[in-house]
């Protein structure tokens, strides 16, 4: 029977190898619904691999001759992430587990991995990381994809870029909002956060013990909603009043619609529009019990609602997600300027169609979870340059902070 540490290493490697196979080439990690301690460790390790992919790939390519097969690279990424960034398993156990995993399929691949890992890790953790800092290209040192590094370095100072990259290496906090009218007193597993300037009335809490909080009666009774503080920016800027008729365009997964529903009250109406029937199922689940909400599946670019039907419109468009890299580490590697610019064209079309839904004197908030000016200010100003009768009231860009993601929102008003 192998030692306990060896068994843990083998189990982790099997879990992460499966997950990395799916995640490195696609969008978003996922290891199933299990909540065991081992699975939690595997999820944390997978996110670490996705965050540190540039460093891991650079080390592998530096010490491996020729092309490294994807199956071998996944195992090498697991071993290096464990050895360089996590505490607990001795390096010999990590190397032996990786080699044993590969030897079941190919002795040549196992021998190759053994040689590469021993060459990389021989100097010790601190020496390896010091070599990365001293010798790797700047986008590798910051663990960003080269296109994303180029986009950010063109408009940020080196110090600001490094600070942003370091912040995005931190795990995203779990933040929950106490719904309007609910009580948070006595609920375990959470601690209050200071009010945010863009939504001072939002009662936000940091989850410090997920097991306790998600087992609480308050969570089971829907008194709370998992909601990052940045998602309060757009609804707060829109300022929905009781009794108003509101449209939430591109509404999935429904967190902002829930805020709009609470603000509109029983005398108001919130029409939630999304073109995906599958995503609308999630919206329906998240808005369960909201009697003033209507769900509509349709394409926002084609204006499925009557023109001039709403006094307020919230438009949270699909974007490059560069403000939520902590939650979506795959964005680092999938971002391209061409993809960003293609999104910006689509965002402009959706904005033009959604603006027609406003009644005279109405207001619209255009929002993204992107940090890119091409998707934010440029889209809004492009719309205003082409459409008469609208003006920009104000706009706000949130950089990722300790307790919130990055986001952009602009309040556009239609003339009365």
C-alpha positions as CSV (number, residue, x, y, z in Angstrom):
1,X,0.0,0.0,0.0
2,X,1.6,3.4,-1.0
3,X,2.1,6.0,1.7
4,X,-0.7,8.4,2.5
5,X,1.1,11.3,0.8
6,X,1.7,9.3,-2.3
7,X,-2.0,8.3,-2.5
8,X,-3.1,11.9,-2.1
9,X,-0.7,13.0,-4.8
10,X,-1.9,10.3,-7.2
11,X,-5.6,11.2,-6.6
12,X,-4.9,14.9,-7.1
13,X,-3.0,14.2,-10.3
14,X,-5.8,12.2,-11.7
15,X,-8.4,14.8,-10.9
16,X,-6.3,17.8,-12.2
17,X,-5.2,15.9,-15.3
18,X,-8.8,15.4,-16.3
19,X,-9.8,19.0,-15.5
20,X,-6.7,20.6,-17.2
21,X,-7.4,18.6,-20.3
22,X,-10.8,20.4,-20.6
23,X,-9.8,23.7,-19.2
24,X,-6.5,24.7,-20.9
25,X,-8.0,24.7,-24.3
26,X,-11.5,26.0,-23.4
27,X,-13.2,28.6,-21.3
28,X,-13.6,28.1,-17.6
29,X,-12.5,25.4,-15.1
30,X,-14.7,22.8,-13.6
31,X,-14.2,19.7,-11.4
32,X,-17.7,18.7,-10.7
33,X,-19.9,19.3,-7.6
34,X,-18.1,17.3,-5.0
35,X,-17.2,19.3,-1.9
36,X,-14.6,16.9,-0.3
37,X,-11.4,18.3,1.0
38,X,-9.4,16.6,-1.8
39,X,-11.7,18.0,-4.5
40,X,-11.3,21.5,-3.0
41,X,-7.6,21.1,-3.1
42,X,-7.8,19.9,-6.7
43,X,-10.0,22.9,-7.7
44,X,-7.5,25.3,-6.1
45,X,-4.6,23.6,-7.9
46,X,-6.4,23.8,-11.2
47,X,-7.0,27.5,-10.8
48,X,-3.3,27.9,-9.9
49,X,-2.3,26.1,-13.1
50,X,-4.6,28.4,-15.1
51,X,-3.1,31.5,-13.5
52,X,0.5,30.4,-13.8
53,X,0.3,28.8,-17.2
54,X,2.8,31.3,-18.8
55,X,5.5,30.5,-16.2
56,X,4.8,26.7,-16.3
57,X,5.0,26.6,-20.1
58,X,8.1,28.8,-20.2
59,X,9.9,26.4,-17.8
60,X,8.8,23.3,-19.7
61,X,9.9,24.7,-23.1
62,X,13.2,25.9,-21.7
63,X,14.2,22.5,-20.3
64,X,12.5,20.1,-22.8
65,X,13.9,19.5,-26.2
66,X,11.4,19.4,-29.0
67,X,7.6,19.5,-28.8
68,X,6.0,18.3,-25.6
69,X,2.8,16.2,-26.1
70,X,-0.3,17.8,-24.5
71,X,-0.8,14.8,-22.2
72,X,2.7,15.0,-20.9
73,X,2.5,18.8,-20.6
74,X,-0.6,18.6,-18.4
75,X,1.2,16.3,-16.0
76,X,4.3,18.5,-16.0
77,X,2.1,21.5,-15.2
78,X,0.6,19.7,-12.3
79,X,4.0,18.7,-10.9
80,X,5.5,22.1,-11.3
81,X,2.6,23.9,-9.8
82,X,2.6,21.6,-6.8
83,X,6.4,21.9,-6.3
84,X,6.7,25.7,-6.9
85,X,3.6,27.2,-5.5
86,X,2.0,24.9,-3.0
87,X,3.3,23.4,0.3
88,X,2.7,19.9,1.5
89,X,4.1,17.3,-0.9
90,X,7.9,16.7,-1.0
91,X,9.4,17.1,-4.4
92,X,10.4,13.5,-4.7
93,X,6.8,12.4,-4.2
94,X,5.6,14.8,-6.8
95,X,8.1,13.7,-9.4
96,X,7.6,10.0,-8.7
97,X,3.8,10.4,-8.9
98,X,4.0,12.2,-12.2
99,X,6.4,9.6,-13.6
100,X,4.3,6.7,-12.4
101,X,1.1,8.3,-13.9
102,X,2.8,8.5,-17.3
103,X,4.5,5.1,-17.2
104,X,1.1,3.4,-17.4
105,X,0.9,4.6,-20.9
106,X,4.4,5.1,-22.2
107,X,7.8,4.4,-20.6
108,X,9.4,6.9,-23.0
109,X,7.1,9.7,-21.9
110,X,7.6,8.8,-18.2
111,X,11.4,8.9,-18.7
112,X,11.1,12.2,-20.6
113,X,9.0,13.8,-17.8
114,X,11.4,12.5,-15.1
115,X,14.4,14.1,-16.8
116,X,12.6,17.4,-17.4
117,X,11.2,17.7,-13.8
118,X,14.6,16.9,-12.2
119,X,16.4,19.4,-14.4
120,X,13.9,22.2,-13.6
121,X,13.5,21.5,-9.9
122,X,17.1,20.6,-9.0
123,X,18.1,24.2,-7.9
124,X,15.2,24.4,-5.5
125,X,12.0,26.4,-5.5
126,X,13.4,29.8,-4.7
127,X,16.2,29.5,-7.3
128,X,13.7,28.5,-10.0
129,X,11.3,31.4,-9.3
130,X,14.3,33.8,-9.1
131,X,15.4,32.6,-12.6
132,X,11.9,33.2,-13.9
133,X,11.9,36.8,-12.5
134,X,15.4,37.4,-14.0
135,X,15.3,35.7,-17.3
136,X,11.7,35.3,-18.5
137,X,10.0,37.7,-20.9
138,X,7.9,40.4,-19.1
139,X,4.5,38.8,-20.0
140,X,5.8,35.5,-18.5
141,X,7.0,37.2,-15.3
142,X,3.5,38.7,-14.9
143,X,1.7,35.5,-16.1
144,X,-0.3,37.1,-18.8
145,X,-0.8,36.1,-22.4
146,X,1.4,38.1,-24.7
147,X,-1.6,39.8,-26.5
148,X,-3.1,40.8,-23.2
149,X,0.2,42.1,-21.9
150,X,0.7,44.1,-25.1
151,X,-2.8,45.7,-24.8
152,X,-2.3,46.6,-21.2
153,X,1.3,47.8,-21.4
154,X,0.3,50.2,-24.2
155,X,-1.8,52.2,-21.8
156,X,-0.5,51.4,-18.3
157,X,2.8,52.4,-16.7
158,X,5.1,49.4,-15.8
159,X,4.3,49.9,-12.1
160,X,0.5,50.0,-12.6
161,X,0.7,47.0,-14.9
162,X,2.7,44.9,-12.4
163,X,0.3,45.9,-9.6
164,X,-2.7,44.9,-11.6
165,X,-1.1,41.6,-12.6
166,X,-0.2,40.8,-9.0
167,X,-3.7,41.5,-7.9
168,X,-5.2,39.2,-10.5
169,X,-3.1,36.4,-9.2
170,X,-5.0,36.5,-5.9
171,X,-8.0,34.1,-5.6
172,X,-11.3,35.9,-6.1
173,X,-13.2,36.6,-2.8
174,X,-16.7,35.1,-2.3
175,X,-19.0,38.0,-1.6
176,X,-22.7,37.8,-0.9
177,X,-25.4,40.4,-0.7
178,X,-28.2,40.5,1.8
179,X,-31.4,41.0,-0.2
180,X,-33.6,44.0,0.5
181,X,-35.8,43.3,3.5
182,X,-33.8,40.3,4.7
183,X,-31.9,40.2,8.0
184,X,-28.2,39.3,8.3
185,X,-28.0,39.2,12.1
186,X,-26.9,35.9,13.5
187,X,-25.9,34.4,10.2
188,X,-22.7,32.4,10.5
189,X,-19.8,32.1,8.1
190,X,-19.8,35.8,6.9
191,X,-18.4,39.1,7.9
192,X,-19.6,42.6,6.8
193,X,-17.7,44.6,4.2
194,X,-17.6,48.4,4.2
195,X,-20.2,50.0,2.0
196,X,-19.1,50.7,-1.6
197,X,-19.3,54.3,-2.9
198,X,-21.2,53.3,-6.1
199,X,-23.9,51.5,-4.1
200,X,-23.8,52.5,-0.5
201,X,-27.1,50.9,0.4
202,X,-25.8,47.4,-0.7
203,X,-25.4,45.1,2.3
204,X,-22.3,43.1,1.3
205,X,-20.5,40.4,3.2
206,X,-17.4,38.3,2.7
207,X,-17.8,34.6,3.1
208,X,-15.2,33.4,5.5
209,X,-16.6,29.9,6.2
210,X,-18.4,28.6,3.1
211,X,-19.5,25.3,4.8
212,X,-21.3,27.2,7.6
213,X,-22.8,29.9,5.5
214,X,-24.2,27.8,2.7
215,X,-25.7,25.4,5.2
216,X,-27.5,28.3,7.0
217,X,-31.2,28.7,7.0
218,X,-30.8,32.3,5.7
219,X,-29.1,31.0,2.6
220,X,-31.7,28.2,2.1
221,X,-34.4,30.8,2.4
222,X,-32.8,33.0,-0.3
223,X,-32.0,35.9,2.0
224,X,-28.6,36.2,0.3
225,X,-27.3,36.2,-3.2
226,X,-23.7,35.6,-4.3
227,X,-22.9,38.9,-5.9
228,X,-19.6,40.7,-6.4
229,X,-19.6,44.3,-5.4
230,X,-18.7,45.4,-8.9
231,X,-22.0,44.1,-10.2
232,X,-23.8,46.8,-8.1
233,X,-22.2,49.5,-10.2
234,X,-24.6,49.4,-13.2
235,X,-27.8,49.0,-11.3
236,X,-26.7,51.8,-8.9
237,X,-26.0,54.1,-11.7
238,X,-29.4,53.4,-13.3
239,X,-31.2,54.3,-10.1
240,X,-34.5,52.5,-10.7
241,X,-37.4,54.0,-8.8
242,X,-40.4,52.2,-7.4
243,X,-43.1,51.6,-10.0
244,X,-40.9,52.0,-13.1
245,X,-41.0,49.7,-16.1
246,X,-37.4,48.5,-16.7
247,X,-35.7,46.3,-19.3
248,X,-32.6,44.2,-18.4
249,X,-31.0,43.3,-21.8
250,X,-28.5,40.4,-21.9
251,X,-29.8,39.6,-18.4
252,X,-28.2,36.2,-17.6
253,X,-27.4,35.0,-15.0
254,X,-29.8,37.4,-13.3
255,X,-28.0,39.0,-10.4
256,X,-28.5,42.6,-11.7
257,X,-32.1,41.8,-12.6
258,X,-32.7,40.8,-8.9
259,X,-31.4,44.3,-7.8
260,X,-33.7,46.0,-10.4
261,X,-36.7,43.9,-9.2
262,X,-36.1,44.9,-5.6
263,X,-35.8,48.6,-6.6
264,X,-38.9,48.6,-8.9
265,X,-41.1,47.1,-6.2
266,X,-44.5,45.5,-6.6
267,X,-45.8,48.3,-8.7
268,X,-43.0,48.1,-11.2
269,X,-42.0,45.6,-13.9
270,X,-38.7,44.3,-15.0
271,X,-38.5,42.6,-18.4
272,X,-35.5,40.3,-18.6
273,X,-34.2,39.6,-22.1
274,X,-31.6,37.1,-23.2
275,X,-31.1,35.2,-26.4
276,X,-30.1,31.9,-24.8
277,X,-32.9,29.6,-23.6
278,X,-30.4,27.6,-21.6
279,X,-29.1,30.7,-19.8
280,X,-32.7,31.8,-19.2
281,X,-33.2,28.7,-17.1
282,X,-30.5,30.0,-14.7
283,X,-32.2,33.4,-14.7
284,X,-35.5,31.8,-13.8
285,X,-33.9,30.0,-10.9
286,X,-32.1,33.1,-9.6
287,X,-35.3,35.2,-9.8
288,X,-37.6,32.7,-8.2
289,X,-40.1,34.5,-6.1
290,X,-39.8,37.9,-7.9
291,X,-43.3,38.6,-8.9
292,X,-42.6,41.7,-10.9
293,X,-40.3,40.1,-13.4
294,X,-41.1,38.9,-16.9
295,X,-38.7,36.7,-18.9
296,X,-38.2,37.0,-22.6
297,X,-36.0,35.0,-24.9
298,X,-34.9,37.0,-27.9
299,X,-32.0,38.7,-29.8
300,X,-31.3,42.2,-28.4
301,X,-29.9,43.3,-31.7
302,X,-33.4,43.0,-33.3
303,X,-35.4,44.8,-30.7
304,X,-38.0,42.2,-29.7
305,X,-39.7,44.8,-27.4
306,X,-41.8,47.8,-28.5
307,X,-39.8,51.0,-29.0
308,X,-40.1,53.6,-26.3
309,X,-41.7,51.0,-23.9
310,X,-39.3,51.5,-20.9
311,X,-38.3,54.4,-18.7
312,X,-35.0,52.6,-17.8
313,X,-32.8,50.0,-19.6
314,X,-29.8,48.1,-18.2
315,X,-27.6,46.7,-20.9
316,X,-24.8,44.4,-19.7
317,X,-23.2,43.4,-23.0
318,X,-21.0,40.3,-23.7
319,X,-17.4,41.4,-23.4
320,X,-13.8,40.2,-23.1
321,X,-14.1,39.7,-19.3
322,X,-10.7,41.3,-18.6
323,X,-12.1,42.8,-15.4
324,X,-12.9,39.3,-13.9
325,X,-9.6,37.5,-14.7
326,X,-9.4,36.3,-11.1
327,X,-12.6,34.3,-11.6
328,X,-11.9,33.5,-15.3
329,X,-8.2,32.9,-15.5
330,X,-8.6,31.5,-19.0
331,X,-9.2,35.1,-20.2
332,X,-5.4,35.7,-19.8
333,X,-4.7,33.2,-22.6
334,X,-7.8,33.7,-24.8
335,X,-7.7,37.5,-25.2
336,X,-6.8,38.9,-28.6
337,X,-7.1,42.4,-30.0
338,X,-9.1,41.0,-32.9
339,X,-11.5,39.3,-30.6
340,X,-11.9,42.5,-28.5
341,X,-12.6,44.6,-31.6
342,X,-15.1,42.1,-33.0
343,X,-16.9,42.3,-29.6
344,X,-16.9,46.1,-29.7
345,X,-18.7,46.0,-33.1
346,X,-21.3,43.7,-31.6
347,X,-21.6,45.8,-28.5
348,X,-22.3,48.9,-30.5
349,X,-25.1,47.1,-32.4
350,X,-26.7,46.0,-29.2
351,X,-26.4,49.5,-27.7
352,X,-28.1,51.1,-30.7
353,X,-31.0,48.6,-30.6
354,X,-31.4,48.8,-26.9
355,X,-31.5,52.7,-26.9
356,X,-34.6,52.6,-29.1
357,X,-36.4,50.9,-26.2
358,X,-36.2,54.1,-24.1
359,X,-39.1,56.4,-23.8
360,X,-38.4,60.1,-24.1
361,X,-36.6,61.2,-21.0
362,X,-35.6,57.7,-20.2
363,X,-32.1,56.5,-19.2
364,X,-29.9,53.6,-20.1
365,X,-26.8,52.1,-18.5
366,X,-24.3,50.4,-20.7
367,X,-22.0,48.1,-18.8
368,X,-19.3,45.5,-19.2
369,X,-16.9,43.6,-17.0
370,X,-14.0,44.6,-19.3
371,X,-11.2,47.0,-18.6
372,X,-10.6,47.8,-22.3
373,X,-11.4,51.3,-23.5
374,X,-12.3,49.9,-26.9
375,X,-15.2,48.1,-25.4
376,X,-16.2,50.8,-23.0
377,X,-15.8,54.5,-23.6
378,X,-15.2,54.0,-27.4
379,X,-18.4,52.1,-27.8
380,X,-20.5,54.7,-26.0
381,X,-18.9,57.6,-27.8
382,X,-19.3,55.9,-31.1
383,X,-23.0,55.5,-30.4
384,X,-23.5,59.1,-29.4
385,X,-21.7,60.3,-32.5
386,X,-24.1,58.4,-34.7
387,X,-27.4,58.9,-32.8
388,X,-29.0,62.3,-32.0
389,X,-31.2,62.8,-29.0
390,X,-29.0,61.1,-26.5
391,X,-26.3,62.3,-24.2
392,X,-23.8,60.9,-21.7
393,X,-24.6,61.8,-18.1
394,X,-21.7,60.1,-16.4
395,X,-19.4,57.0,-16.6
396,X,-17.3,55.0,-14.2
397,X,-14.5,52.4,-14.5
398,X,-13.7,50.2,-11.6
399,X,-10.3,48.6,-11.5
400,X,-10.2,45.2,-9.7
401,X,-9.8,45.8,-5.9
402,X,-9.4,43.8,-2.8
403,X,-13.1,42.8,-2.5
404,X,-14.4,43.4,-6.0
405,X,-13.8,42.8,-9.7
406,X,-13.3,45.3,-12.5
407,X,-16.3,46.8,-14.3
408,X,-17.4,49.7,-16.5
409,X,-20.8,51.5,-16.6
410,X,-22.0,54.6,-18.5
411,X,-25.3,56.4,-18.0
412,X,-26.9,57.6,-21.2
413,X,-30.1,59.7,-21.2
414,X,-32.6,60.2,-24.0
415,X,-33.9,63.8,-24.4
416,X,-37.4,64.4,-23.2
